[in-house]
Amino acid sequence: MNGITFQQIEDLNAEEAAQMQRYVNNRLTTKRMAEGQRKEELGEIEDERED
């Protein structure tokens, strides 16, 4: 197999899976932050209406 060991393939697969998990977590964090900011902005708008 062109000098690649099964262990190297497993290591690459594990690293790829870890990278994908970090990507997903970063996307979720970004999405949550954006949603929180929107809710905060909406809350500020609602607060201004009450005054």
N, C-alpha and C positions, 0 to 999 in steps of 0.2 A: 504494500500500500504506500508506495513512494516514500518509505522511511518514516511515516507518521504512525505513532503507536496508538493503541486503543485508549490508553490513559490520556494522551494529549488531546484526543477527540473529546473525551469526557470533560477534561479541563476547559476546553474551548466552549463546549455546550453549557457548562456551569457558568462561565464568565458571561456568555451571551444572555443567558437567562437572568443573571444578576443585572446586567445592563438594561434589559427590557423592564425589569421590575423597578429599577431606579427611574427610568423614563416615565413609566406609568405613575409612579408616586409623585414625581415632579409635576406631571400634567395635572394630577388630582389636586396637588397643593396649589398650583397656579389657579385652577378653576375655583377652588374654595376661597382663595384670597379675593378673586374677582367678584364672586358672589357676595362675600362679606362686605366688600367695598360698595357694591350696588345697594345692599340692604342698608348700610350705614348712610349712604347718600339719600335713599328713600326715607329713612328715619329722620334725617335732618330736614327734608322737605316737609314731612308730616309735622315735625315740631314747629316749623315756621308757620304753618297753617293754623295751628292751635293758638298762636300769639295774637 
